[in-house]
Amino acid sequence: MALNTMNQNVGRPNTPPPTGVRRFWPWVNLAVYLASAVVVVVSLGSIAERATWRLRIDATKTRAYSLSEQTLRMLHSLEGRWLLSLVVTEQEIDRSTLRQIDEVLARYDEASANLAVERIDPTRAESIQRYFALLERLRTVYAGEVDRYETALAAARAGYEACGAFARDEAARMARLVADLGPSDPLRGPLEQFRNGFTLLADTAAAVLQVSDEAMRSDDSQPISDYEKARDTLAAALRNAAQDLDGVSRLIENTMLRSPAVGADLRARLAAAKVRYDDQAVKAQQAADGLTHLPPLELARIGRELARGEAAVIVSDSRATVVPAGQFITRSNIRQTREGGITFDQRFRGEQVLSSAIRSLLVDRMPLVVFVHAEEQSMIEPRRDRADAFGAASLLRSARYEVREWNVTRGERPRPQPGQRAVWIVLQRPFTERFSGGNPAPTRQELALIDAARQLLDSGEPVLLGVFPSVLHKLRQPDPWQIMLRSHGVEADTSRVVMEHVVDPGGAPVVLRTQELIDLPGEHAVSRAAQGQRLALPLAVPLKRHDSASSALRLTPLALAYPATSRWADPNWLDAITNPAFKPGPESYFTEPLPLAYAATRPEPTGSQRDQRFIVVGSGAWLQSDIADQPVSLGGERMALLYPGNFELLQAAVAWLAGLDDLIAQTPTARQVARLDGVTDAVRNRWRWIALIAMPGACFGLGVLVWMIRRR
C-alpha cells in the first residue's frame, strides 16, 4: 500500500508533499524492501547449501571435463575391443567425486566406438554380473601366462612337498645314526644339529605350502589368485632348502669325511647321505630357478588392487593394466598443519591417469624406471614429511612403467630385462635433511651417489638429474655435483638461487624461493608437453653450457627464468630465505633468460650408433611429493594438483629418455580446470573486492538513484 501511495504521489506533480507521519513512509518502505531482499538472499543461500537442490552447469570455454586433443586422437586410433572398468564402492565416495568420475567416463565413452566404459560397484546386486564378466575377460586375456604360471607352480609345489618329505626321512635317519654313537663321540653334537635342522625344514614345509595355497585361493575377498605371491613364497623356500642341504653336504665333506676319527661304517653312511643331500639340493634349486625365470604377471597386480576393493582396470585384446584407487579418487583425508597448510591428499586426477594407463598398453615392453638414491629410507614409499618420490613413482606405475629403486650404498644395480630400456632418476638428499646438520661437507653416502650418477652418464645411460644449491661455496670449497656435471658439458651454478620479491595479500614483502612457471620454451617435445601447466622449481639453480663442452653436445632449454625487476639470482640465498626484507645488489639482477632445465643429446660415450639422452633440472626438490603432489581446493570438495606441470614434465621426460617419443605427442595436458594466464595475487584481490563491494554497491546505488528520480 505504501508503494502504491508513493507511485501515486510521483505521478501527481501538483500534489503537495506529504506532511506528518506520512513523509516517513517512503523511507519505511525502502527499509522493508531492503530487509526483504536480505531475507531472500539468506534463504537462497540456505537452500543452495543443500546438495539435493544444487544444479551445476559447466559454462567455461574449454569445460572442466572435456578431454584434450591428444587424448581424443589416441582414443580415435584405438583398434580392437577395449574396456575401461572403474570398480568403486559408491557408499565410500562422496557425491561430488562420484559426479566427477561419471563425467570423465562419459567423455571417454563418447570419444571412441572401440572403447566400452563402465562403472562397477561390487557391493550392488545389479553390478555383480558385470564384475564377474570383467574377471572372466581378464582370465581370458592372460590365459597363456596363467597356464605357464600354474604349470611351474604345480611343479614347484610338488618339489617342495618332496623336499619336506625328504627332510622328515633324513631326520629319522639322522636320529638312528646319532643313537648308534657313544655319548662322548665328538660327532654326536653336529649330527644332532643336522637332525634338528631336518625336523625344522619338515615342519616349515607345511606352513610354506599353506601360504602358497592361500595365495592361489580365489574367492570374494581375493577375486584373482595372487600368482606372484605364490611364486615368491615357493621360490624363496626352495632356495633356502637348497642352500641348507648344500651347507650340510659341504660340512660332511670338509670335516667329517676327512677326520681320521670317523670309522669305516660311519664314513660310508655319511658319504651316502652326502650324495642324497647333493641330489636333493640340485632338485630344489632347479625348481626355484623354474619360478625365478617366470616374467612378471600383470594379472596378479590387477587382482591385488581389486582385492582392496577399488581400482580402474583397462583391458585390450592382448593385455591389461590397473590404476590403484588412491591415484584418482579423492578421500576425506586432508590434514592441516597448525600453520594451516595441507599435508596430504589423494585426489581424482581423471584424464591424466586414465589416459596414461591406456597409452601404456599401446607399447609392447614398457621401460624400467629406477630411482637412484643413498637414503636409509625408501624413496618410492610414502614418508611422514612427504620428502619422497612416492607420487612420482605411483604415477609412473599407473602408466605401466616398471618402477624400482636403487640404494647405491647397499643394493646392487638393477638390471633391465633383455630388450628393455632403463631410465635412471637420480634423487639427491631432501633439502630439509641436507642442511639440518652442522657439517655441510658431502657424506660418504652422497659421494657414492655422485659416483653412481657419473658412472651412469659415462656409460651412456639415459639419466634425469636434479640439482640442489650448495653452501660449500661460502666455505670456498668445491661442490662435487657441480664438478661432476661440468665433465658432461653442463655448468650448474649451485652458488646462486633464482628468487623474486612478491607482496602478500596483507601488503608485506615476501621472498619467493620457488620459481612457478607456466610458459615453457617450445623448442623441445618435453617442454611442449607441459606447456600451459603450472610448474614449480624450488630453489632453482641457473644452468648454462660449460665452456669445455663438446661441440657434439646439444642442449635445449626446457624451462627459463625471464628477467624482471623483482627477480634475481644471488649467492646470498640463505640470507634471502630468512629475511623477507633482503635487498640484492645490482649485480644479482640478470638481463637474459636463465635456463633452469636442459635436455641434452650427444653421441653415446660407448661408441654406440644411437645418441645418449639426459636431462638436468636446476632443482633437487621438484619431484618430491610435498611439491609435485600438492593439492589445491577448487571449491567445495573438489581438488586438483597445484603444480600439474611437475608430473606432466616427468612423464614426458621419462618417455623421451626411453626413446618413446610417440608417447610424448599423446601426453594429455591434464587441464583439470580452465586457467587464465597473468592472474596475479593483486589482480585476484582487485576482482574479489569488485565482486564483494563494487558490484553490489553499484546495484544498490542504481536502485536509490531510480527511487530518487521517481520521487521528483
Phi, psi and omega per residue, in radians:
M1 nan -0.686 3.119
A2 -1.116 -0.654 3.136
L3 -1.139 -0.716 3.128
N4 -1.136 -0.695 3.136
T5 -1.108 -0.710 3.125
M6 -1.139 -0.692 3.112
N7 -1.129 -0.677 3.111
Q8 -1.142 -0.669 3.130
N9 -1.173 -0.683 3.126
V10 -1.133 -0.626 -3.109
G11 -1.361 -0.085 -3.122
R12 -2.103 1.592 -3.096
P13 -1.109 -0.440 -3.094
N14 -1.537 -0.082 -3.120
T15 -1.293 2.262 3.141
P16 -1.129 2.618 -3.129
P17 -1.074 2.612 -3.119
P18 -1.142 2.598 3.141
T19 -2.175 2.921 3.091
G20 1.192 -2.470 -3.083
V21 -1.194 -0.494 -3.047
R22 -1.166 -0.388 -3.136
R23 -1.249 -0.286 3.104
F24 -1.583 -0.155 -3.091
W25 -1.046 -0.707 3.103
P26 -1.035 -0.683 3.138
W27 -1.217 -0.657 3.058
V28 -1.106 -0.718 3.112
N29 -1.054 -0.731 3.130
L30 -1.134 -0.721 3.138
A31 -1.115 -0.738 3.111
V32 -1.117 -0.664 3.128
Y33 -1.104 -0.790 -3.135
L34 -1.156 -0.710 3.118
A35 -1.099 -0.698 3.105
S36 -1.114 -0.696 3.115
A37 -1.093 -0.709 3.119
V38 -1.103 -0.756 3.138
V39 -1.075 -0.722 3.134
V40 -1.115 -0.780 -3.131
V41 -1.102 -0.783 3.136
V42 -1.111 -0.696 3.126
S43 -1.132 -0.752 3.104
L44 -1.105 -0.680 3.096
G45 -1.111 -0.707 3.126
S46 -1.141 -0.693 3.110
I47 -1.168 -0.678 -3.099
A48 -1.154 -0.413 3.124
E49 -1.243 -0.314 3.118
R50 -1.439 2.137 -3.057
A51 -1.061 -0.526 -3.081
T52 -1.228 -0.318 -3.104
W53 -1.771 0.053 -3.066
R54 -1.448 2.470 3.024
L55 -2.285 2.039 -3.082
R56 -1.864 2.223 3.114
I57 -2.108 2.170 3.141
D58 -1.533 1.878 -3.101
A59 -2.011 0.281 3.119
T60 -1.281 2.846 -3.043
K61 -1.112 -0.792 -3.094
T62 -1.747 -0.139 -3.100
R63 1.160 2.331 -3.029
A64 -1.135 -0.428 -3.060
Y65 -2.079 0.362 3.013
S66 -1.370 2.543 -3.123
L67 -1.413 2.614 3.125
S68 -1.242 2.832 3.136
E69 -1.100 -0.636 3.133
Q70 -1.109 -0.736 3.133
T71 -1.172 -0.713 3.139
L72 -1.091 -0.726 3.109
R73 -1.120 -0.682 3.127
M74 -1.122 -0.787 -3.113
L75 -1.143 -0.658 3.123
H76 -1.158 -0.446 -3.096
S77 -1.551 -0.028 -3.113
L78 -1.143 2.410 3.095
E79 -2.144 2.595 -3.118
G80 1.548 -2.839 -3.116
R81 -1.798 2.073 3.135
W82 -2.063 2.599 -3.134
L83 -2.396 2.268 3.036
L84 -2.043 1.882 -3.117
S85 -1.973 2.149 3.080
L86 -1.822 1.935 -3.108
V87 -1.703 1.900 -3.117
V88 -2.450 2.719 3.065
T89 -1.783 1.984 -3.025
E90 -1.050 -0.630 -3.076
Q91 -1.164 -0.367 -3.099
E92 -1.718 0.119 -3.112
I93 -2.167 2.375 3.114
D94 -1.245 2.799 -3.021
R95 -1.121 -0.653 -3.114
S96 -1.125 -0.727 3.105
T97 -1.159 -0.717 3.122
L98 -1.087 -0.651 3.108
R99 -1.167 -0.703 3.088
Q100 -1.059 -0.763 -3.137
I101 -1.058 -0.817 -3.118
D102 -1.102 -0.657 -3.134
E103 -1.162 -0.756 3.136
V104 -1.168 -0.747 3.112
L105 -1.073 -0.650 3.115
A106 -1.116 -0.658 3.108
R107 -1.128 -0.720 3.112
Y108 -1.141 -0.704 -3.118
D109 -1.129 -0.617 -3.136
E110 -1.340 -0.391 -2.964
A111 -1.426 -0.454 -3.050
S112 -2.487 2.321 3.085
A113 -1.341 -0.300 -3.126
N114 -1.620 0.016 -3.120
L115 -2.012 2.035 3.046
A116 -1.624 2.346 -3.063
V117 -2.120 2.370 3.124
E118 -2.624 2.650 3.014
R119 -2.051 2.197 -3.028
I120 -2.050 2.271 2.994
D121 -1.937 1.799 -3.051
P122 -1.137 -0.178 3.118
T123 -1.552 -0.117 -3.117
R124 -1.814 2.406 -3.052
A125 -1.080 -0.645 -3.097
E126 -1.231 -0.215 -3.136
S127 -1.748 -0.157 -3.043
I128 -1.072 -0.745 -3.102
Q129 -1.100 -0.731 3.122
R130 -1.201 -0.560 3.108
Y131 -1.152 -0.794 3.102
F132 -1.156 -0.595 3.092
A133 -1.145 -0.647 3.072
L134 -1.093 -0.809 3.133
L135 -1.083 -0.702 -3.134
E136 -1.162 -0.680 3.120
R137 -1.168 -0.673 3.099
L138 -1.083 -0.755 3.130
R139 -1.139 -0.592 3.117
T140 -1.184 -0.743 -3.124
V141 -1.091 -0.675 -3.077
Y142 -1.822 0.467 -3.091
A143 -1.046 -0.762 -3.134
G144 -1.113 -0.807 3.131
E145 -1.150 -0.644 3.135
V146 -1.151 -0.730 3.102
D147 -1.047 -0.727 3.122
R148 -1.120 -0.742 3.114
Y149 -1.116 -0.830 -3.081
E150 -1.119 -0.644 3.103
T151 -1.132 -0.811 -3.134
A152 -1.171 -0.683 3.139
L153 -1.186 -0.667 3.112
A154 -1.119 -0.729 3.108
A155 -1.149 -0.723 -3.141
A156 -1.176 -0.658 3.117
R157 -1.135 -0.757 3.114
A158 -1.112 -0.685 3.118
G159 -1.135 -0.701 3.140
Y160 -1.291 -0.576 3.067
E161 -1.112 -0.698 3.079
A162 -1.162 -0.594 3.113
C163 -1.141 -0.694 3.086
G164 -1.133 -0.724 3.097
A165 -1.141 -0.681 3.086
F166 -1.068 -0.734 3.142
A167 -1.106 -0.685 3.121
R168 -1.115 -0.757 3.137
D169 -1.130 -0.724 -3.103
E170 -1.228 -0.540 3.066
A171 -1.117 -0.707 3.105
A172 -1.174 -0.737 3.114
R173 -1.098 -0.739 -3.127
M174 -1.161 -0.596 3.091
A175 -1.113 -0.697 3.105
R176 -1.192 -0.624 3.124
L177 -1.160 -0.704 3.116
V178 -1.156 -0.630 -3.127
A179 -1.139 -0.497 -3.137
D180 -1.372 -0.212 -3.129
L181 -1.546 2.712 3.089
G182 -1.306 2.806 -3.117
P183 -1.053 -0.527 -3.091
S184 -1.769 0.175 -3.140
D185 -1.149 2.267 -3.109
P186 -1.133 -0.340 3.123
L187 -1.477 -0.169 -3.074
R188 -1.076 -0.794 -3.126
G189 -1.069 -0.922 3.109
P190 -1.035 -0.683 -3.133
L191 -1.220 -0.571 3.050
E192 -1.153 -0.636 3.062
Q193 -1.122 -0.685 3.074
F194 -1.048 -0.797 -3.136
R195 -1.058 -0.764 3.132
N196 -1.121 -0.656 3.107
G197 -1.126 -0.755 3.102
F198 -1.129 -0.664 3.107
T199 -1.106 -0.742 3.117
L200 -1.126 -0.730 3.114
L201 -1.080 -0.709 3.125
A202 -1.146 -0.723 3.132
D203 -1.207 -0.652 -3.136
T204 -1.179 -0.562 -3.090
A205 -1.004 -0.720 -3.133
A206 -1.105 -0.735 3.138
A207 -1.171 -0.711 3.125
V208 -1.106 -0.768 3.120
L209 -1.108 -0.583 3.108
Q210 -1.178 -0.737 3.093
V211 -1.096 -0.732 3.122
S212 -1.113 -0.741 3.122
D213 -1.136 -0.628 3.096
E214 -1.124 -0.683 3.116
A215 -1.144 -0.563 -3.135
M216 -1.458 -0.049 -3.140
R217 -1.207 2.585 3.098
S218 -2.369 1.992 3.134
D219 -2.675 -2.855 -3.082
D220 -1.102 -0.666 -3.116
S221 -1.382 -0.329 3.110
Q222 -2.449 1.522 -2.992
P223 -1.143 -0.442 -3.138
I224 -2.260 2.361 -3.137
S225 -1.020 2.447 3.126
D226 -1.558 1.427 -3.076
Y227 -1.087 -0.649 -3.099
E228 -1.191 -0.648 3.097
K229 -1.144 -0.754 3.090
A230 -1.082 -0.713 3.109
R231 -1.074 -0.869 -3.097
D232 -1.119 -0.667 -3.126
T233 -1.127 -0.863 -3.117
L234 -1.208 -0.669 -3.126
A235 -1.112 -0.764 3.128
A236 -1.124 -0.741 -3.132
A237 -1.136 -0.724 3.133
L238 -1.165 -0.697 3.113
R239 -1.116 -0.751 3.123
N240 -1.102 -0.725 3.125
A241 -1.115 -0.726 3.127
A242 -1.105 -0.724 3.132
Q243 -1.160 -0.709 3.129
D244 -1.123 -0.796 3.141
L245 -1.125 -0.705 3.116
D246 -1.155 -0.623 3.102
G247 -1.141 -0.721 3.100
V248 -1.131 -0.719 -3.132
S249 -1.098 -0.763 3.139
R250 -1.138 -0.670 3.134
L251 -1.133 -0.709 3.102
I252 -1.097 -0.761 -3.083
E253 -1.212 -0.751 -2.993
N254 -1.446 -0.358 -3.078
T255 -2.115 -1.028 -2.988
M256 -1.213 -0.814 -3.109
L257 -1.210 -0.354 -3.126
R258 -1.687 -0.059 -3.118
S259 -1.428 2.254 3.111
P260 -1.227 -0.241 -3.123
A261 -1.368 -0.201 -3.104
V262 -1.465 2.196 3.137
G263 -1.256 2.960 -3.086
A264 -1.129 -0.752 -3.124
D265 -1.117 -0.811 3.139
L266 -1.159 -0.620 3.127
R267 -1.123 -0.707 3.138
A268 -1.159 -0.723 3.134
R269 -1.155 -0.686 3.122
L270 -1.213 -0.650 3.102
A271 -1.114 -0.725 3.089
A272 -1.131 -0.677 3.105
A273 -1.108 -0.676 3.134
K274 -1.069 -0.730 3.119
V275 -1.081 -0.743 3.125
R276 -1.117 -0.727 -3.114
Y277 -1.166 -0.711 3.111
D278 -1.098 -0.765 -3.133
D279 -1.101 -0.773 -3.141
Q280 -1.212 -0.614 3.100
A281 -1.107 -0.706 3.108
V282 -1.120 -0.768 3.124
K283 -1.074 -0.756 -3.139
A284 -1.131 -0.725 -3.134
Q285 -1.181 -0.669 3.100
Q286 -1.121 -0.693 3.093
A287 -1.136 -0.683 3.099
A288 -1.149 -0.707 3.128
D289 -1.114 -0.602 3.098
G290 -1.092 -0.527 3.095
L291 -1.459 -0.666 -3.100
T292 -1.086 -0.580 -3.096
H293 -1.418 -0.054 3.079
L294 -1.219 2.347 3.123
P295 -1.290 2.834 3.064
P296 -1.011 2.511 -3.117
L297 -1.978 1.917 -3.111
E298 -1.086 -0.527 -3.141
L299 -1.044 -0.625 3.136
A300 -1.144 -0.725 3.119
R301 -1.163 -0.667 3.086
I302 -1.083 -0.754 3.138
G303 -1.092 -0.689 3.127
R304 -1.126 -0.676 3.116
E305 -1.216 -0.685 3.107
L306 -1.171 -0.554 3.105
A307 -1.134 -0.447 3.082
R308 -1.326 -0.240 3.011
G309 1.972 -0.534 -3.038
E310 -2.490 2.437 3.129
A311 -3.065 2.845 2.991
A312 -1.885 2.195 -3.094
V313 -2.038 2.201 3.085
I314 -1.989 2.210 -3.046
V315 -2.194 2.254 2.993
S316 -1.881 -2.934 3.141
D317 -1.238 -0.459 -3.002
S318 -2.124 -0.229 -3.122
R319 -2.755 3.041 -3.127
A320 -2.601 2.865 3.062
T321 -2.572 2.897 -3.079
V322 -2.333 2.536 3.048
V323 -2.021 2.054 3.129
P324 -1.036 2.567 -3.082
A325 -1.064 -0.569 -3.107
G326 -1.097 -0.230 -3.119
Q327 -1.599 -0.240 -3.085
F328 -2.374 0.029 -3.123
I329 -2.042 2.217 3.089
T330 -1.290 2.268 3.058
R331 -1.944 2.776 3.108
S332 -1.479 1.048 -3.102
N333 -2.173 0.461 3.115
I334 -1.339 2.151 -3.141
R335 -2.041 2.409 -3.137
Q336 -1.852 2.519 3.047
T337 -1.401 3.053 3.124
R338 -1.130 -0.446 3.105
E339 -1.441 -0.062 3.106
G340 1.667 0.052 3.141
G341 -1.448 2.701 3.105
I342 -1.527 2.314 -3.082
T343 -1.858 -0.385 -3.087
F344 -2.800 2.539 3.040
D345 -2.923 2.600 2.916
Q346 -2.109 2.239 -2.999
R347 -2.153 2.970 3.081
F348 -1.467 2.010 -3.079
R349 -1.716 -0.224 2.996
G350 0.981 -2.098 -3.003
E351 -0.984 -0.688 -3.061
Q352 -0.983 -0.799 -3.066
V353 -1.428 -0.801 -3.071
L354 -1.143 -0.744 3.126
S355 -1.162 -0.652 3.090
S356 -1.078 -0.707 3.134
A357 -1.180 -0.697 3.119
I358 -1.136 -0.758 -3.133
R359 -1.065 -0.616 -3.099
S360 -1.117 -0.504 3.138
L361 -1.292 -0.241 3.117
L362 -1.460 -0.109 3.128
V363 -1.868 2.316 -3.074
D364 -1.124 -0.872 -3.119
R365 -2.299 1.923 -3.141
M366 -1.319 2.603 -3.089
P367 -1.220 2.888 3.018
L368 -1.632 2.214 3.094
V369 -1.923 2.129 -3.084
V370 -2.016 2.136 3.029
F371 -1.537 2.037 -3.051
V372 -1.763 2.212 -3.114
H373 -2.719 3.123 3.129
A374 -2.319 0.482 -3.105
E375 -1.542 2.676 3.089
E376 -1.190 -0.720 3.136
Q377 -1.473 2.766 3.031
S378 -1.153 2.480 3.110
M379 -1.744 -0.099 3.105
I380 -1.928 0.191 2.996
E381 -2.011 2.649 -3.070
P382 -1.138 2.400 3.059
R383 -1.973 2.764 -3.068
R384 -1.091 -0.681 -3.121
D385 -1.493 -0.024 3.127
R386 1.082 0.315 3.044
A387 -1.488 1.044 -3.067
D388 -2.380 3.113 3.081
A389 -1.951 0.513 -3.092
F390 -1.102 -0.789 3.129
G391 -1.078 -0.750 3.125
A392 -1.132 -0.764 3.136
A393 -1.129 -0.698 3.133
S394 -1.120 -0.715 3.133
L395 -1.111 -0.723 3.134
L396 -1.193 -0.652 3.086
R397 -1.088 -0.696 3.141
S398 -1.124 -0.404 3.088
A399 -1.567 0.192 3.065
R400 1.300 0.229 2.972
Y401 -1.234 2.542 2.982
E402 -1.462 2.109 -3.029
V403 -1.979 2.234 3.071
R404 -2.428 2.965 3.070
E405 -2.242 2.723 -3.109
W406 -2.352 1.910 2.997
N407 -1.480 1.933 -2.983
V408 -1.197 -0.266 -3.129
T409 -1.612 -0.150 -3.067
R410 -2.295 -0.927 -3.013
G411 -1.577 2.898 3.057
E412 -1.429 2.699 3.139
R413 -1.122 2.173 3.135
P414 -1.095 2.555 3.136
R415 -2.017 2.249 3.084
P416 -1.239 2.825 3.079
Q417 -1.216 2.776 3.098
P418 -0.979 2.243 -3.122
G419 1.445 0.009 -3.118
Q420 -1.735 2.328 3.116
R421 -1.486 2.548 3.118
A422 -2.059 2.457 3.054
V423 -2.119 2.331 -3.045
W424 -1.964 2.145 3.111
I425 -1.930 1.965 -3.077
V426 -1.584 2.135 -3.117
L427 -1.927 2.035 3.037
Q428 -1.338 2.954 -3.133
R429 -1.099 2.392 -3.135
P430 -0.936 2.599 -3.042
F431 -1.010 -0.748 -3.090
T432 -1.114 -0.476 3.133
E433 -1.570 -0.511 -3.117
R434 -1.136 -0.639 -3.029
F435 -1.972 0.269 3.129
S436 -1.439 -0.482 -3.130
G437 -1.501 2.950 -3.118
G438 -1.460 -0.387 -3.088
N439 -1.773 1.944 -3.102
P440 -1.415 -0.060 -3.115
A441 -1.111 2.531 3.133
P442 -1.083 2.409 3.129
T443 -1.414 3.005 3.085
R444 -1.058 -0.679 -3.140
Q445 -1.145 -0.722 -3.131
E446 -1.179 -0.675 3.091
L447 -1.114 -0.639 3.077
A448 -1.135 -0.658 3.110
L449 -1.171 -0.728 3.104
I450 -1.080 -0.738 3.133
D451 -1.126 -0.692 3.109
A452 -1.135 -0.727 3.112
A453 -1.118 -0.687 3.117
R454 -1.110 -0.758 -3.129
Q455 -1.131 -0.675 3.117
L456 -1.110 -0.776 3.139
L457 -1.191 -0.697 3.140
D458 -1.133 -0.536 -3.107
S459 -1.543 0.085 3.064
G460 1.463 0.257 -3.130
E461 -1.338 2.599 3.043
P462 -1.322 2.163 -2.994
V463 -2.267 2.421 2.983
L464 -1.996 2.116 -2.988
L465 -2.330 2.302 3.036
G466 -1.860 2.626 -3.035
V467 -2.164 2.323 3.035
F468 -1.675 2.697 2.944
P469 -1.191 2.814 -3.069
S470 -2.216 2.491 3.070
V471 -1.619 -0.024 -3.118
L472 -1.145 -0.492 3.133
H473 -1.101 -0.587 3.094
K474 -1.099 -0.516 -3.135
L475 -1.652 0.163 -3.135
R476 1.029 0.677 3.088
Q477 -2.061 2.572 -3.127
P478 -1.286 2.613 3.059
D479 -1.615 2.037 -3.092
P480 -1.096 -0.530 3.087
W481 -1.155 -0.731 3.112
Q482 -1.088 -0.746 3.130
I483 -1.115 -0.735 -3.126
M484 -1.104 -0.739 -3.130
L485 -1.234 -0.549 3.096
R486 -1.024 -0.655 -3.130
S487 -1.170 -0.191 3.117
H488 -2.016 0.308 2.961
G489 1.571 0.088 -3.109
V490 -2.053 2.237 3.079
E491 -1.780 1.963 3.077
A492 -1.773 1.959 -3.114
D493 -1.395 1.366 -3.079
T494 -1.289 0.015 3.064
S495 -1.478 -0.262 -3.082
R496 -2.132 2.700 3.073
V497 -2.306 2.340 3.107
V498 -1.375 2.119 -3.132
M499 -2.350 3.022 3.081
E500 -2.719 2.700 3.085
H501 -1.588 2.324 3.019
V502 -2.321 2.951 3.135
V503 -2.043 2.232 -3.139
D504 -1.335 2.979 -3.115
P505 -0.972 -0.430 3.119
G506 -1.480 -0.028 3.125
G507 1.578 0.054 -3.118
A508 -1.516 2.494 3.119
P509 -1.248 2.471 3.141
V510 -2.363 2.433 3.054
V511 -1.627 2.039 -3.137
L512 -1.557 2.008 -3.100
R513 -1.691 0.032 3.097
T514 -2.012 2.209 3.071
Q515 -1.467 2.043 3.119
E516 -1.806 2.014 -3.035
L517 -2.059 2.515 3.042
I518 -2.140 -0.791 3.124
D519 -1.508 1.961 3.129
L520 -1.893 2.663 3.111
P521 -1.027 2.502 -3.095
G522 -1.716 0.304 -3.081
E523 -1.390 -0.318 -3.035
H524 -2.212 2.596 -3.122
A525 -1.106 -0.594 -3.119
V526 -1.145 -0.810 -3.136
S527 -1.230 -0.557 3.096
R528 -1.161 -0.552 -3.141
A529 -1.156 -0.535 -3.132
A530 -1.765 0.092 -3.122
Q531 -1.049 2.363 3.124
G532 1.509 -0.109 3.119
Q533 -1.779 2.492 -3.101
R534 -1.248 2.077 -3.092
L535 -1.994 2.287 -3.122
A536 -1.960 2.225 3.076
L537 -2.164 1.618 -3.138
P538 -1.205 2.460 3.110
L539 0.845 0.990 -3.043
A540 -1.218 2.292 -3.128
V541 -1.816 2.261 3.117
P542 -1.173 2.505 3.104
L543 -2.102 2.741 3.013
K544 -2.797 2.976 3.094
R545 -1.346 2.287 -3.138
H546 -1.330 2.591 -3.075
D547 -1.067 -0.525 -3.105
S548 -1.555 0.121 -3.081
A549 -1.140 2.507 3.117
S550 -1.190 2.605 3.115
S551 -1.176 -0.328 3.118
A552 -1.371 -0.216 3.139
L553 -1.404 2.161 3.115
R554 -1.894 2.078 3.137
L555 -1.947 2.193 3.114
T556 -2.108 2.148 -3.123
P557 -1.206 2.363 3.074
L558 -1.774 -0.394 -3.140
A559 -2.614 2.433 -3.104
L560 -2.267 2.489 2.972
A561 -1.768 2.013 -3.051
Y562 -1.536 2.633 -3.133
P563 -1.097 2.523 3.093
A564 -2.768 2.719 -3.116
T565 -1.180 -0.323 -3.129
S566 -1.850 0.098 -3.061
R567 -2.068 2.418 -3.104
W568 -2.631 2.946 3.045
A569 -2.269 1.928 -2.962
D570 -2.225 2.475 3.077
P571 -1.242 -0.286 3.119
N572 -1.585 0.830 -3.034
W573 -1.234 -0.497 3.087
L574 -1.157 -0.666 3.088
D575 -1.156 -0.650 -3.132
A576 -1.173 -0.584 3.136
I577 -1.150 -0.701 -3.062
T578 -1.552 -0.253 -3.079
N579 -2.167 1.799 -3.131
P580 -1.096 -0.406 -3.122
A581 -1.578 0.217 -3.106
F582 -1.025 2.347 3.137
K583 -2.089 1.958 3.135
P584 -1.282 2.753 3.084
G585 -1.304 2.839 -3.124
P586 -1.023 -0.514 -3.110
E587 -1.261 -0.224 -3.116
S588 -1.409 -0.341 3.139
Y589 -1.388 2.519 -3.110
F590 -2.039 2.663 -3.084
T591 -1.919 -0.189 3.106
E592 -2.059 2.611 3.111
P593 -1.020 2.415 3.125
L594 -1.776 2.125 3.061
P595 -1.157 2.351 3.095
L596 -1.970 -0.134 3.097
A597 -2.724 2.455 -3.128
Y598 -2.226 2.441 2.875
A599 -1.804 2.146 -3.030
A600 -1.998 2.443 3.078
T601 -2.354 2.361 3.109
R602 -2.733 2.829 3.047
P603 -1.071 2.457 -3.111
E604 -1.051 2.308 3.138
P605 -1.055 -0.391 -3.106
T606 -1.402 -0.071 3.130
G607 1.576 0.168 3.132
S608 -1.197 2.814 -3.127
Q609 -1.289 -0.381 -3.101
R610 -1.615 2.830 3.133
D611 -1.501 2.632 3.007
Q612 -1.548 2.451 3.089
R613 -2.106 2.394 2.982
F614 -2.651 2.744 -3.082
I615 -2.232 2.330 3.076
V616 -2.051 2.176 3.110
V617 -1.965 2.242 -3.116
G618 -1.369 0.796 3.081
S619 -2.749 2.222 -3.123
G620 -1.537 -0.208 -3.035
A621 -1.957 0.143 -3.010
W622 -1.206 -0.333 3.121
L623 -1.725 -0.102 -3.126
Q624 -1.118 2.555 -3.073
S625 -1.091 -0.553 -3.141
D626 -1.232 -0.169 3.066
I627 -1.928 -1.084 -3.024
A628 -1.216 -0.512 -3.076
D629 -1.896 0.524 -3.097
Q630 -1.455 2.267 -3.091
P631 -1.561 2.820 3.017
V632 -2.501 2.459 -3.125
S633 -1.430 2.366 3.077
L634 -1.767 0.179 -3.073
G635 1.877 2.439 -3.077
G636 1.146 -2.265 3.135
E637 -1.898 0.212 -3.095
R638 -1.512 2.321 -3.100
M639 -2.162 2.708 3.048
A640 -2.566 2.997 3.082
L641 -1.346 2.345 3.090
L642 -1.218 -0.640 -3.133
Y643 -2.188 1.288 -3.134
P644 -1.145 -0.365 -3.134
G645 -1.132 -0.461 -3.140
N646 -1.124 -0.827 3.129
F647 -1.260 -0.590 3.089
E648 -1.107 -0.756 3.117
L649 -1.140 -0.671 3.117
L650 -1.084 -0.865 -3.111
Q651 -1.060 -0.771 3.141
A652 -1.166 -0.678 -3.128
A653 -1.134 -0.766 -3.132
V654 -1.135 -0.741 3.120
A655 -1.098 -0.725 -3.141
W656 -1.183 -0.752 3.125
L657 -1.098 -0.578 3.132
A658 -1.425 -0.049 -3.122
G659 1.420 0.217 3.134
L660 -1.692 1.126 -3.066
D661 -1.097 -0.498 -3.127
D662 -1.110 -0.547 3.128
L663 -1.206 -0.477 -3.136
I664 -1.183 -0.727 -3.134
A665 -1.099 -0.443 -3.098
Q666 -1.724 0.084 -3.128
T667 -1.150 2.176 3.124
P668 -1.229 2.599 3.126
T669 -1.348 -0.174 3.039
A670 0.954 0.727 3.098
R671 -1.370 1.598 3.138
Q672 -1.258 -0.424 3.064
V673 -2.441 2.670 3.044
A674 -1.258 2.343 -3.054
R675 -2.042 2.525 3.073
L676 -1.915 2.288 3.129
D677 -1.389 2.607 3.038
G678 1.372 0.240 3.130
V679 -1.537 1.653 -3.141
T680 -1.465 3.050 3.103
D681 -1.101 -0.662 3.137
A682 -1.122 -0.758 3.107
V683 -1.122 -0.695 -3.140
R684 -1.118 -0.748 3.120
N685 -1.161 -0.666 3.138
R686 -1.074 -0.803 -3.141
W687 -1.229 -0.492 3.076
R688 -1.111 -0.783 3.125
W689 -1.192 -0.596 3.084
I690 -1.106 -0.740 -3.120
A691 -1.240 -0.630 -3.067
L692 -1.495 -0.594 -3.014
I693 -2.025 -0.953 -2.981
A694 -1.123 -0.843 -3.083
M695 -1.168 -0.850 3.057
P696 -1.087 -0.668 3.133
G697 -1.116 -0.660 3.122
A698 -1.130 -0.732 3.105
C699 -1.089 -0.767 3.134
F700 -1.117 -0.765 3.141
G701 -1.124 -0.685 3.116
L702 -1.123 -0.694 3.103
G703 -1.121 -0.729 3.101
V704 -1.119 -0.696 3.138
L705 -1.095 -0.773 3.123
V706 -1.087 -0.711 -3.135
W707 -1.127 -0.699 -3.141
M708 -1.183 -0.664 3.110
I709 -1.120 -0.716 -3.136
R710 -1.218 -0.356 3.122
R711 -1.302 -0.413 -3.086
R712 -1.298 nan nan
